[in-house]
Amino acid sequence: MTWVRFPEGFEWGAATAAYQIEGAALEDGKGLSIWDVFCRQPGRIQTGENGDVACDHYHRFREDVALMHLLGLQTYRFSVSWPRVLPFGVGAANPKGLDFYDRLVDALLEAGIKPCVTLYHWDLPQALQDRGGWIERDTAYHFAEYAKLMFDRLGGRVTRWITHNEPIVTAMAGHRLGFLAPGIRDLPATARVIHHLLLSHGLAVQAFRASGRDGTIGITNANTSYEAADDRAETAIAVELARDFGTRLFHGPVYGKGYPTSVVRTYEAKGAPFPARAQDFEVIATPTDFLGVNLYSRERVAADLRRSVGYRPAEPTLPLTPMGYERAPHALGDFVRWISAEYGRLPIFVTENGVCDNTEPVSDTEIADQGRISLLGGFLSGLVRAVVEGAADVRGYYVWSLLDNFEWAFGTSKRFGIVWVDYATQRRVPKASALWYKEVIRQNGVRLS
C-alpha cells in the first residue's frame, strides 16, 4: 500500500472538551455548570462518577501540551468552560479562570501548536439554567456577551473559533430525551432550545466580526452519514427525512435555508413551534468561515409511516464499537461529499472523528489499540479520496480525542483517547494509535485501506 497525501497546508490536530478533561470543578472561583449538578443526581452517570477531577488537565496542561508537541500536533481544539470564566454566566469575570486559558494558549503557541477554541461544549453555567437555560431567549444574548469576553481576551492569539459543539446533542439529548445535562424531556422546550442555540451562534459570529479580530469562525455539528436500508423508493424518501431532522435542521438556518418544512410541520403538529422572530434567520445566517464536521459512523434508514417523522433507524449490519457505533470507515468521506454538494463547496474542518477502543495495557508502556488504528485509517482513506478528487474542501482534521476522558453519561468506562490515562495516578501513556497518528502527521497522508 502507498501513502496518499493531503494537500500542502492541511492541518492535523486533536480535540478535547473542558468538562471531560479539566477537573478542578470547584477551584479558583469557577461556578457550577449543569454537568456539575447533573452528575450528582443519582442514576444519571453509568459509573456513578463525576468530572470533578477527570484528567486533571487544569493542573497538568503543561504536561499535556508537551505530549501534543511530542506527537507532532499542529493544532489543538479545546473548549472554554463558560462557568470558569463567568461563574454566574453573566456579570463579573473570574480572573483566575481567564488566566488559566491565557496560560494554556501561551503554552500552545510556545510549542508551535495552533489553538482552536470552542466556546460552548455543553457546560452551561448552572446559574443560567436556574433562569431557564437555553429554553429562554435571554441565554442567546448572554452567550454573545460571553463570546465577546473571550474574543477580547484571547483574540490576539487565537485565530480559529467555534461557537457551538453539536447543538443537536444539547437540544435532543439534553432536552428531548434527557439522558445528558440538564436532563429535561420536553418537546416544546426542545424547539425553543434549537432556535436559541442557533440564534446565539449568529449573535456570537456578529460579535466576532464587530471585534475586529483577525481569524476565522464557524460552528460544529454532530453528523451521521445516512444510508438507505434497501433500494425502495419510500426508503429513499425516508433517508431525506432523516437528513431533514438530523442534519438540515441545524445546518439549513446557518446557510440561509431556514428550517426544513417537514420538521416545522411535525413540531407544530405536536405543539412545539420554533420561536422565531423577525430578523432571527438573518442573524443565524451571518456568514461563517468554515463548517466543523463531527462524525463517528453511519446510520441505515428504513421507512416507517407509523412514526410521525416517517422513518426509523434500521438494524446495524457492521461490527460495533463499545459505544454501539457501526464500524463504517467509508462514512466520513461519504458525508463530506454530501454536505459539500448540499451547501456548496464550503471550507470544512473535521473537528471530531475517533474510535472508542477499550483495549487494556499490555504493559506499563504499551497499549496496542489496533482496532482504533484500523478504523481511523479507514476514515482517513475515505477523507483523502474526497479531498484529492475535489469533492470536498477539507482543510484539517482533529482526532477525538487526545486523552481518555470523562465520557459524559458513561463516566470513564469508554476510552476514546490516543493517550491512555490512568485515572488513579493521572499517568499518561501514548497508545499505539498515538504513534501511528504521529506518522500520519509526518507524512501528511495515509496508507489507503
C-alpha positions in Angstrom: 0.0 0.0 0.0 1.2 3.5 -0.8 0.8 6.7 1.1 -1.7 9.2 -0.3 -1.0 12.7 0.8 -3.3 15.5 1.7 -2.8 19.0 0.2 0.1 21.1 1.5 -1.0 23.1 4.5 -3.5 20.5 5.7 -3.6 20.8 9.5 -3.5 17.9 11.9 -4.7 18.1 15.5 -6.6 16.6 18.4 -9.7 17.7 20.3 -10.9 17.7 23.8 -13.7 19.4 25.9 -13.4 21.3 29.1 -15.7 19.3 31.4 -14.3 16.0 30.1 -10.7 16.7 31.0 -10.1 19.8 33.1 -11.2 18.8 36.6 -10.8 21.5 39.2 -14.5 21.7 39.2 -14.7 23.7 42.4 -11.4 25.5 42.3 -10.2 29.1 41.7 -13.6 30.7 41.6 -15.2 28.5 39.0 -19.0 28.4 39.1 -21.2 25.3 38.9 -22.1 24.0 35.4 -25.1 22.0 34.6 -22.8 19.0 34.4 -21.5 19.5 37.9 -25.2 19.3 39.1 -26.3 16.6 36.7 -23.5 14.2 37.7 -24.7 14.4 41.4 -28.2 13.3 40.5 -28.5 9.5 41.3 -28.5 7.3 38.3 -27.5 9.9 35.8 -23.9 8.6 35.2 -23.5 4.9 34.4 -20.4 4.6 36.6 -21.6 6.9 39.4 -18.7 9.2 38.7 -18.4 13.0 38.0 -15.9 15.3 36.3 -14.5 16.9 39.5 -11.1 15.6 38.6 -11.4 14.0 35.2 -7.9 14.1 33.6 -6.8 17.0 36.0 -5.8 18.9 32.9 -6.3 22.2 34.8 -3.2 21.3 36.8 -1.4 19.2 34.2 -1.9 21.2 31.0 1.8 21.8 30.5 2.4 18.0 30.6 -0.4 17.6 28.0 1.0 20.3 25.7 4.3 18.6 25.9 2.6 15.4 24.8 1.0 17.2 21.9 4.3 18.5 20.8 5.9 15.0 21.1 3.2 13.7 18.8 3.7 16.4 16.2 0.2 18.0 16.6 -0.1 21.2 14.6 -3.3 22.4 16.1 -5.3 21.7 19.2 -9.1 22.1 19.7 -10.3 22.7 23.2 -13.3 24.3 24.8 -13.6 27.1 27.3 -15.6 26.4 30.4 -18.2 29.2 30.5 -18.7 29.0 34.3 -14.9 29.0 34.8 -14.6 32.5 33.3 -18.1 33.7 34.2 -19.2 31.9 37.4 -22.8 33.1 37.1 -22.9 33.1 33.3 -23.1 36.9 33.3 -21.6 39.8 35.2 -18.1 39.9 36.6 -15.5 37.7 35.0 -13.3 35.4 37.1 -9.7 36.5 36.7 -8.3 33.1 37.7 -10.4 31.4 35.1 -9.3 33.7 32.4 -5.7 33.4 33.5 -5.9 29.6 33.0 -6.8 30.0 29.4 -4.1 32.6 28.9 -1.6 30.2 30.2 -2.9 27.3 28.1 -2.9 29.4 24.9 0.6 30.7 25.6 1.9 27.2 26.2 0.4 26.0 22.9 1.9 28.9 20.9 5.3 28.4 22.6 5.1 24.7 21.4 4.2 25.8 17.9 0.6 24.5 18.2 -2.3 26.5 16.8 -5.1 26.9 19.3 -8.7 26.3 18.1 -11.3 27.4 20.7 -14.8 26.1 21.1 -16.9 28.5 23.1 -19.6 26.0 24.1 -19.2 22.3 24.7 -22.3 21.6 26.8 -21.3 23.0 30.2 -23.8 25.9 30.7 -23.4 27.8 33.9 -26.0 26.4 36.4 -26.9 29.9 37.3 -28.3 30.4 33.8 -30.0 27.1 33.9 -31.8 28.2 37.0 -33.2 31.0 34.9 -34.4 28.7 32.2 -31.2 27.9 30.3 -31.4 27.5 26.6 -35.2 27.4 26.8 -35.1 31.2 27.4 -34.1 33.6 24.6 -32.0 35.7 27.0 -29.4 32.9 27.1 -28.6 33.6 23.5 -27.7 37.2 24.3 -25.7 36.1 27.4 -23.8 33.7 25.2 -22.9 36.5 22.8 -21.6 38.6 25.8 -19.5 35.7 27.0 -18.2 35.2 23.4 -17.2 38.9 23.3 -15.3 38.5 26.6 -13.3 35.6 25.1 -12.6 37.4 21.8 -11.3 40.4 23.7 -9.2 38.2 26.0 -7.7 35.7 23.6 -8.4 37.2 20.2 -4.8 38.4 19.6 -3.5 34.9 19.9 -6.4 32.6 18.9 -7.4 32.8 15.2 -9.8 29.9 14.9 -13.1 29.9 16.8 -16.0 27.6 17.0 -19.3 28.9 18.5 -21.1 25.6 19.4 -20.2 22.0 19.6 -23.1 19.8 18.4 -26.2 21.8 19.1 -28.2 18.7 18.2 -26.9 17.0 21.3 -27.6 19.9 23.6 -31.2 20.0 22.2 -32.1 16.4 21.8 -30.0 14.5 24.4 -30.3 17.3 26.9 -33.9 18.5 26.4 -35.9 15.9 24.4 -34.5 12.5 25.7 -33.0 13.8 28.9 -30.0 11.4 29.2 -27.5 14.3 29.2 -27.5 17.5 31.2 -29.7 19.2 32.1 -31.9 16.1 31.8 -35.1 17.6 30.5 -37.7 15.7 28.5 -40.0 18.2 26.8 -40.6 18.6 23.0 -41.8 22.3 23.1 -38.8 23.1 25.2 -36.6 21.3 22.6 -37.9 23.5 19.8 -37.1 26.6 21.8 -33.6 25.3 22.6 -32.8 24.6 19.0 -33.8 28.1 17.9 -32.0 29.8 20.8 -28.8 27.8 20.2 -28.7 28.8 16.6 -29.6 32.4 17.4 -26.8 32.5 19.9 -24.4 31.2 17.2 -25.4 34.0 14.9 -25.1 36.7 17.6 -21.6 35.4 18.5 -20.4 35.5 14.9 -21.7 39.1 14.7 -19.7 39.9 17.9 -16.6 38.3 16.4 -16.9 40.5 13.2 -17.5 43.6 15.4 -14.4 42.8 17.5 -12.1 43.5 14.5 -10.0 40.5 15.4 -8.2 38.5 12.7 -9.2 34.9 12.3 -12.0 32.6 11.3 -15.2 31.4 13.0 -17.6 28.6 12.4 -19.9 26.1 14.0 -19.5 22.4 14.6 -22.3 19.9 14.3 -22.7 16.2 15.1 -23.3 14.3 11.9 -24.3 10.9 10.6 -23.9 9.6 7.1 -27.4 8.4 6.3 -27.8 5.3 4.1 -30.8 3.6 2.7 -31.5 0.2 4.2 -32.8 -1.0 0.8 -33.5 0.3 -2.7 -37.2 1.0 -2.4 -38.5 4.5 -3.4 -40.1 5.0 0.0 -36.7 4.3 1.7 -35.1 7.0 -0.4 -37.7 9.4 0.9 -37.1 8.2 4.4 -33.3 9.0 4.0 -34.1 12.6 3.0 -36.5 12.9 6.0 -33.7 11.6 8.3 -31.4 14.3 6.8 -34.1 16.9 7.5 -34.4 16.1 11.2 -30.7 15.1 11.8 -28.7 17.4 9.5 -30.7 20.1 7.7 -32.5 21.3 10.9 -29.1 22.5 12.2 -27.3 23.4 9.0 -30.0 24.9 6.9 -30.6 28.1 9.0 -26.8 28.7 9.2 -26.6 28.6 5.4 -29.7 30.7 4.8 -32.2 27.9 4.0 -34.2 28.0 7.2 -35.7 25.0 8.9 -36.9 22.1 6.8 -40.6 22.2 6.1 -41.0 18.6 7.2 -39.5 19.4 10.6 -41.5 22.5 11.1 -44.8 20.8 10.3 -44.0 17.8 12.6 -43.1 20.0 15.5 -46.0 22.4 15.1 -48.4 19.4 14.9 -47.1 18.4 18.3 -47.5 21.8 19.9 -43.8 22.7 19.6 -43.3 25.7 17.3 -39.9 27.3 16.7 -40.0 30.7 18.5 -38.5 32.6 15.5 -38.9 36.4 15.5 -38.3 38.9 12.6 -34.7 39.0 11.5 -33.7 35.9 13.5 -32.9 33.9 10.4 -30.8 36.8 9.1 -28.8 36.7 12.3 -28.4 33.0 12.3 -27.2 33.1 8.7 -24.4 35.6 9.4 -21.7 34.4 7.1 -19.2 32.0 8.7 -15.7 31.0 7.5 -15.9 27.2 7.8 -18.0 24.3 8.9 -16.9 21.9 11.6 -17.8 18.3 11.0 -18.0 15.7 13.8 -18.7 12.2 12.6 -18.2 8.7 14.1 -20.4 6.4 12.0 -23.3 5.9 9.6 -27.0 5.3 10.1 -29.0 2.9 7.9 -32.5 4.3 7.5 -35.8 2.5 6.8 -39.2 4.0 6.0 -41.8 3.8 8.8 -45.1 5.6 8.3 -46.3 4.6 11.8 -43.9 7.2 13.1 -44.6 10.9 12.8 -41.2 11.6 11.3 -41.7 8.9 8.6 -38.5 6.9 9.2 -36.6 4.8 11.7 -33.1 3.5 12.1 -32.5 0.1 10.5 -30.6 -2.7 12.2 -26.8 -2.4 12.0 -25.1 -4.8 9.7 -21.4 -4.0 10.5 -19.5 -4.8 13.7 -20.0 -2.3 16.6 -17.5 -0.4 18.7 -18.0 -0.4 22.5 -20.1 2.8 22.0 -22.5 0.8 19.8 -21.4 2.7 16.7 -21.1 0.7 13.4 -17.5 0.4 12.2 -18.2 2.2 9.0 -14.9 3.7 7.7 -16.5 5.0 4.5 -18.9 7.2 6.4 -16.6 10.2 6.8 -15.7 10.6 3.1 -19.3 10.0 2.2 -20.5 12.7 4.5 -18.1 15.5 3.4 -19.0 14.7 -0.2 -22.7 15.0 0.6 -22.5 18.2 2.8 -20.4 19.9 0.1 -22.9 19.1 -2.6 -25.8 20.2 -0.3 -24.5 23.6 0.7 -21.7 24.4 -1.8 -18.1 23.5 -1.6 -17.5 25.2 1.7 -14.3 25.0 3.8 -14.5 22.1 6.2 -12.6 21.1 9.3 -13.2 17.6 10.6 -13.4 18.7 14.2 -14.1 15.3 15.7 -13.6 11.8 14.4 -12.5 8.9 16.6 -13.0 5.4 17.9 -14.0 4.0 21.3 -11.5 1.2 21.9 -11.2 -0.1 25.5 -8.0 -2.1 24.9 -6.2 -2.6 28.2 -2.5 -2.0 28.5 -0.2 -4.9 27.6 2.4 -3.4 29.9 3.1 -0.1 31.7 4.2 1.4 28.4 2.2 -0.5 25.7 -1.4 -0.2 24.7 -1.9 -2.0 21.4 -5.2 -0.4 20.2 -5.1 -1.9 16.7 -8.9 -1.7 16.3 -8.7 2.1 16.7 -5.8 2.3 14.2 -7.6 0.2 11.6 -10.8 2.3 11.8 -9.1 5.6 11.9 -7.1 4.6 8.8 -10.3 3.7 7.0 -11.9 7.1 7.9 -8.8 9.0 6.7 -8.7 6.9 3.5 -12.2 7.9 2.6 -11.5 11.5 3.5 -8.3 11.8 1.4 -10.1 10.4 -1.6 -12.9 13.0 -1.3 -10.2 15.8 -1.0 -7.9 14.7 -3.8 -10.9 14.1 -6.1 -12.1 17.7 -5.5 -15.4 16.6 -3.9 -14.8 18.5 -0.6 -12.6 21.3 0.6 -11.3 19.9 3.8 -8.7 22.0 5.5 -7.8 19.9 8.6 -8.6 17.0 10.9 -8.8 16.7 14.7 -8.8 13.2 16.1 -11.1 12.6 19.1 -9.6 12.6 21.5 -6.1 13.5 22.8 -6.8 11.8 26.1 -9.1 9.2 27.5 -11.6 11.2 29.4 -14.9 11.6 31.2 -17.3 10.3 28.6 -20.4 12.1 29.8 -23.2 9.7 30.9 -20.8 6.8 30.5 -18.2 8.2 33.0 -14.7 6.8 32.4 -16.0 3.5 31.1 -15.4 4.5 27.4 -12.0 5.3 26.1 -11.6 7.5 23.0 -8.1 8.8 23.7 -5.0 8.1 21.7 -3.2 8.7 25.0 -4.0 6.3 27.9 -5.0 8.0 31.2 -4.6 6.0 34.4 -7.2 7.8 36.5 -5.8 6.6 39.8 -2.4 8.2 39.2 -3.1 10.5 36.2 -0.2 8.9 34.4 -0.4 9.5 30.6 0.9 6.8 28.2 0.7 7.3 24.4 -1.1 4.3 22.8 -0.1 2.6 19.6 -2.7 4.8 17.9 -0.8 7.9 19.0 2.5 6.7 17.4 0.5 5.7 14.3 -1.1 9.2 14.2 2.3 10.9 14.6 3.5 9.1 11.4 0.3 10.2 9.6 1.1 13.8 10.6 4.7 13.4 9.5 3.7 12.0 6.1 0.7 14.4 5.8 -1.2 11.4 4.5 -2.4 7.9 5.0 -1.9 4.4 3.6 -5.1 3.7 1.6 -7.2 0.8 3.0 
